[in-house]
Amino acid sequence: MSVTHPPRPTGSRRAAFHRTIWRWHFWAGLLVAPILLMLSLTGAIYLFNDELNDAIYPELRFVPPHRDTVPMSRMIQSALAAYPGNASRIDMPGSADRAVVVFVQPDTGPPRRVAVDPGTGRVLGSVVYDRTLIGWADAMHRSILMGVFGERLVELAVCWALVLLASGLLLWWPRGRFRAAGTLWPRLSGRGRRFWRDLHGPVGLWSAVLIAFLIVTGLPWAGVSGPLLQGASDALGIGYPPSFRQYNIPDSQPMKTALGEVPWTLGNAPLPRSTMPQGHADHRPAAPGITRDPAVLRGTDRVTHVLAEHGWQGSYRLFLPNGPRGVYTVFTYPDRPSGQQTLYIDRYSFRPIGPEVRYADYGIVGRAVESGVQLHMGNYFGRANQLLMLLPCVAIWVLTISGIAMWWKRRPAGRIGAPPPVSGARVGGLLATLVVAGIVLPLFGASLLVIGTLDRLVVWGRRRMAVEHG
C-alpha cells in the first residue's frame, strides 16, 4: 500500500525558494566581491583618464596653439632621436593646443609614448604607459596584473555578478505588505544589520540596470565570450563589413593581431597588404608593427596629403606598415562611434586600398558593441556620460560594503555563516535560465558545472557522515 505525503504548504515552498536564492546570492557575493570592488575602482579612474592625464602630465599634453605643423616624418624622427628604436604608431590630436604622441619601442627598455610638439617638432618627454596611473588602472581592469589567468578570473567574476544582480532583485521583491521605506529608499534611522539591509536593497534596486549595462557592454572585450561573439557576428556578416573578405589572401593577419589596438568590430578583419614592386624581396618583419625604415617614415608625409584629400580632419591614429607587404592603416576613434572611419594606404603607391570603411558599413552587432563601448567608457555624451557611469561604480562599493556588513553582523562566531541548503524549493525555471546563460557564456557554464559537482559532493559527504554516526 502506497503512502501519499501531504503537499508542502505554499508558505513553506516560498520560504524554501527564498532561502535557496539567498544562498546563491550569498556565495556569489562572497566570491566575487573583491574583484567587483577592484573593477569599480579602476573603472572609475579610467572614466576620467583624459582629465587625470591632463592634471598629472600637463607638460606632455599641452602645447602652444599653432596654425601650421611640421611634417609628420620630422615628428617621428625627433621622437626616435630622443629614444632610439622603432616607431609603430602616431596619434594626431584633435585640437591645435595638444601634443602628438609617437609610440616608440626603444632599443633598450619598455615601450614609450613620446609627446611631440606638432608646431615645432620638439620632444616634450615620454611615459611608460604601464607605469602611469591610467595604465595601471587599465591593466588592473583587464587582468588584475595576472595575465591570461587574471583575464579569465575577471570575466568569471562579472558573469557571476549577473547572478548576484538577478538573485538580489528576487530577494528585494516584497514578500508581505509593501513598504516604500527600506524598499524604494533607505531607512537611515535603523541600527545595526537593519541599517545596512535598508541601505543595500534600495541602492541595488536603483543601480541594477546600470551595473548590468556595464557588465554586458564589457563582456565583448572578455577573453572567452568576446571572441565567440566576434567570430559568430563576423561569420553571419553582422560584424566587420563584408568588403574585407577580399583581403583573405594567404598570410593575411587579423587587424588586432597585426596592430594590437583597433576598434572591436575590426579585430578579426583581415588586414590588406601592399603590392610590392617587382624585384623587391618579401621578408617577414622581425617584430610586426614596428619599424625604423627611413622610406616608411618619409612616406608618412605623403599619407597626410592623401588623408587631407579625403577630407580627414581632427584626431586620428596612424599605424606604420609592418614589413614589405604592410600598409599604412589609419582610423578615427571619436567619442561618438558614428564618426569611426578606417582607411588603408599602399606603402609603395600611396593609393588607398579598397573603400574607406565607416561605422555605417558595420553589421548590427558591430554597431551595437561600438556604441556600448563608448557609453561604457563615459565618452558618448561628455561629462554627463562620465557621471552616469560613475554612479554604478559607487553603487558597487556601497552594495559590497553593506553586504559584507550584513553578513558580518549575522555570522555566528568562528563560522562562515552561509545559508544552509534547503530542499523542496521550486527553482526549475531559474536553473533553466542558468543553463542558457552557461551556453551563451561558456566560462560561466564551466564554473556552474564545477560548483554543481562540488555542491553535490559536499551534500553526499554530509549524508554519509550522518549515516555513519547515526
N, C-alpha and C positions, 0 to 999 in steps of 0.2 A: 504494500500500500504506500503510495507516494505522499509526501508531506509538502504542502504548499505554504511557503513562508509569506507572511503579510507584506505588502509592498511598503517600501521605505516612505515615511511621511514626506510630503512636499517640502516642508521646512527643513528636514534633515538633508534632503538632496541639495537644496540651495546652500545649506551650510557647508556640505562636503565640496560642492563646486567652488564656493568662495575660498575655502581653505586650500584647495588644490591650486587655484590661481594665485593665492597669496604665497604658496610655496615656490611656484615658478618665479614670481616677482622677486621674492627674497633672494633666491640663488642667482638669478640673472643680475640683480643689482649688486650683490656682494662680489661677484666675479668680475664685472666689467667697470665698476665704479672708478678704480684708479685710472684706467685708460680713458674713460669719458672725461674725467677731470683734466687730464693732460690734453686731450683733443680740444676741449672747450677753451682752455687757456691759450694754447698755441694758435688755435683758430682765431681767437680774439686779437692776438698780436698781429697775425697776418692780415686781418681785415684792414688794419691801418699801416700797412707796410710802407706805402709812399710817404705818409706823414712822419713815421718813425725814422725812415732813412733820411728824409729832409732835415729832421732835427738832429740826428746823430752825425751825419756826414754832409753838412751844408757845403763844405769846400769842394766836394766831389759831385755835387748835384746841380749847383747853380753856376752860371757864367754871366758875364756882362752881355746884355742883349746885342745882337749883331744882325746886320742886314744881309751880308754875304758870308759864305763859308769857304774854307779851304777845301781842295779836292779830298774825297774820301780816302784815296790811296795815301795821302800825306798824313791823315789822322792815324791810319793803321801803322804806317812806318814809324810815326812818333811813338806809338804805344810799344812797338817791337824794339825800338831803340832803347827805351827805358826798361823794358822787360824782355830781353832776347828770348825768342822761342817761336811758336807758331800761333797764327791767328785763325779763328774759326767763325766768328760772328761779329756783326756790328749792329748795335741798336741805335737807331736815329731818334732824336727827341721830337716831341710834338709842338714845342714852342722855342722861341729864339733865346730864352734865358736858361736853357737846360743843356747839360753836357751830353756828349756822345759816349757810349760805352763800347769798348772793344774787348772781346773775350780772347784772352791770351793763355796759352799753355806754355809757361816758361820752360827753358831747358832744364832747370832745376827748380824744385818746389811745386806747390799745388797750383791749380788754375787760378787766374786772377781776372778780375773785371776792372779794366783800366779806363778811367774817366779822362776824356779829352775835350778841350775847348774847341768847338767846331769853327769858331770865328778866327782862331789863331793857330790851331793845331798843337797847342801846348798841352802837355800831360799834366793833369791835376793831381794824380795819385791813383791808388788802386785798393781794392779789398779782395780778400779771400771770402767768397760768399758763405761758405760753411762756417766761418768764424764770426759772422755778423749775427746780430740778434734775430733778424728776419730769416737768415739762412738756417740758424739753429731751430727756430720755430717751424720752418718748412720741413726740415729733416725729421724733427720730432713728430710732427703731424702725420708724416707719411709712414714712418717705420720705427719710431721710438729709438732711433740710432742703433737698431739691431738688424739692419739689412733685410733680406727676404723674410726671415723668420718674424721680424718685427712688423713687416707689412702684412703678413698673414694674421698676426695677432690683432692688429688694428682692425682689419677687415672683419675678423670674427667678432670683435667687441661691438662694432657698430651694427652688425647683424643681430646680435643678441639685444642690443639697445632697442630694436624694433619690438622684440618680445617684451622688453621692460615697459615700453610705452603702451602696448596693447593690454598687457595684464594690469598695468596701473590704471588705465581708464575703466577696465572692468571692476576693479576694486573700488574705484571712486564712485561708480554708479550707485545712487542711494538705494538701500535695501528696505528701508522703512519709510517713515514720514520725511518728506523732503524739507531740508532746512538750507536756506541760501548761505547763511553764515557757516563757514567751515567747509562748504561745498563749492560755492562760487567765489568767495573771498575769505581770506584768513580771519579767524577769531584770535586777535592778538592778546586777548585778556586771559587766555588759557595758561596753564603752567605745566612744566614737565613734558611728558610724552604727548599730552594733548595739544600743547602749543605747537610742537614740531609736526604732528599729524595734520593739524588745521592749516599749517603753512604748506606742507608737502602737497596735499591734494589740489587746492586751487592753483598753485603755481604749475603743477603738472598739467592740469586741465587747459590753462590758457597758453601754455608753451608747447603742447604736444605736436600741434601741426607744424610749427616752425622747426622743432627738433627733427621731426620725421622728414621734413623738406631737406634739411642739412644732410641727413643720412642718405636719402635717396639720390640727391644730386652729387654726393661724394662717392657713391659706390661705383660709377663708371670709371673712376681712376684707381679702383682697387685691383690688386694683382691677380685675382681669380675671376671674380664676377665681371670686371671691366673688359678683359679680352674676350670673354664669351659674348657679352653684349655687342662688342665692337665687331667681332667676327660674324655673328649672326646678322647684324644690320648691314654689313658690307656684302655678305652673300645674297641677301634679299634685295640689294640695290637701294636701301634706305639709309645708308651710311655715307661713305665718300662718293663723290659723283661718278657715274658710270664712265665718263670720259677718261678716267685714269686707267681703265683696263687696257688701253692701247699701249701702256708703258710696261705691261707684264712681260718684259723680254728677259732672256736668260741673265741671271746675276743681278737683276733689279732688286734694290733693297726697299723695304718699307720706310716711309719717311721718318718715323720715330727711331728706327734702328740707325739710320744714316745721320740724323741731325740731333737726336736727343730730345729736343723740346719743340713740339708742333701742336697746333690745335687738335683736340681729341679726335675729331671726325677724320682727320687726315693721317692718323697714326699708322694705319695699315696700308694707306695708299702707296702704290709703287712709285718710287722716285724716277722721273725720266733721266735719260743720260745724254750727254753731249755727243755730237758727231765729230769724231776725230779726223783731222786732215790726213791724207794718205802719207804713209811713211812715219807717222807718229806712233811710237811703241806704247802699248797699253800695259802699264804696270800698276798693280794694285797699291794703294797708299798704305804706308806703314801704320798710320793711325787715322782712320776715317774721320772726316770732318774738320781737320786742321791742316794748315798749310803755311809755308813761308815762300811759296813760289812767286818770284817777282812779277811774272806775267799775270798771275791771278790777282795780285794786289793792284797792279796798274789797271786791270780790267774793271775794277770797281768804279772807276770814273766813268767808263762808258755805260756801265749798268745804271748809274744815277741818271744819265741822259735818257736811257730807254724808259726808266720809270717816269721821268718828267714828261716824256712824250705820251705816256699812257695816263697822265693826269694824277699820278700818285703824289699826295701831299701829306704833311704831318709825319707822325711816327711810323716806323716800320722796322722789321728785323731782317737783316740780310745775312744769309749763311753762305760761306765761301765754298767753291767746288771741292769735293773730296776725292781728288785724283784726276787722272787724264780724262776719264769719262764723266766726271762730276759736272754739276750745273750750279749756277747761281740761283739760290732759292730765296725768295723774298715774300714775306707775308705781313699783313697788318693784324694786330690783335687788340682792337679797341674795346672799350668798356661795353659798348653795345655790339653784340655779336653780328648784327645785321651788316656791320661795316667790314667784316672779315673779307679779305681777298688774298689770293696767292698767285704768284707768277714765277715761271721757271725760264731762265735765260741761258742759252748755249754759251759755254765758256770760250768758244773759238769765233763763232759768227756774231755773237751778241744779239741773236734773234730770239724772240720768245718761243718757247716750245709748248705747243698746244695752246688752248684758250686760257684766258685768265679765269681763275676759279673764284667764285663768290659764294657768300653764305646762301644765297637763293638757290645755288646749284646743289647744296647738300640735301640728303634724304631727310625724311621726317624725324628719324631718330637722331641724326646728326644735328639738326637744328634745335631739337628739344634739349639735347645734352649741352650744346654750346650755350644756350640761353640759361639753363640751370646752373652751369658752372659760373657764369658771370654774376648771377644772383647770389650764389653760394659764397663767392669771394667778396661780395659787397661792392661790385663795380657798376652794376647796371644803371642805377639812378642816383649815383653820387652819395653824399653824406647820409641821406635818409636810408639808403640801402645798407650802408655800414651799420648804422644804429639799429636797423631792423634785425640784421643778422647777429648783432651783439646780444640782443635780448635772449635768444635760446642759449647762447654761451653762458650768460649769467644764470639763467634758469637751471642749467645743468648743475652748476655749483650749488645753488640753493636746494635743488632736489636731492643731490648726493649728500650734502651735509645734513639736511633734515632727515633723510632716510637712515643714515648711519646713527644719528642721534636717537631716532625712534627705536632702532634695533638695540642700541647700547642700553637704553633705559628699561627695556623689557627682557633683556638677556639674563638668564639665570647665571649666578656667579660661577665662573670657571667653565662655562659651556658656551657653544656657539649660539644656541637658542633658535635653531632653524625650525620652521613649522613642520610638524611630523606629517608623513604621508597619510592620506585618508582614502579609504576605499568607498566605492559607491558613487563617486562623482561622475556626472554625465558630461564628458568633455570631448565626445567624438567629433563634433564639428570643429573644435579648436585643434584637435590633433590632425584632422584632415587639412586644416589651414597650414599647420606647421610642415606637413609633408609637402604640400605645394610649394611653400617658401623654401624648403630644403632642396627641391628640384631646381627652382629658379636661382637659388644661391647655393651652389654646391658645397662651399666650405662650411656654411651654416648647416647644411644637411648632414655632412660628415660629423660635425660636432654633436648633432642630435643623436646619431647612431651611437657614438661613443658614450654620451651621457645616459642614453636609454639603457645601454648594456650595463654600465656601471651601476645604475639605479636598480636594475633587476638583480644584479649580483649581490648588492647590499641587502635587498629585501629577502633574497633567498638565504643569505648568510644569517640574518636575524631569525628567520623561521627555523632554520636548522639548529641554531643555538637554543631557541626556545624549546624545541622538541627534545634536545639532548638534556636540558636542565629541567624539563617539565615532568 
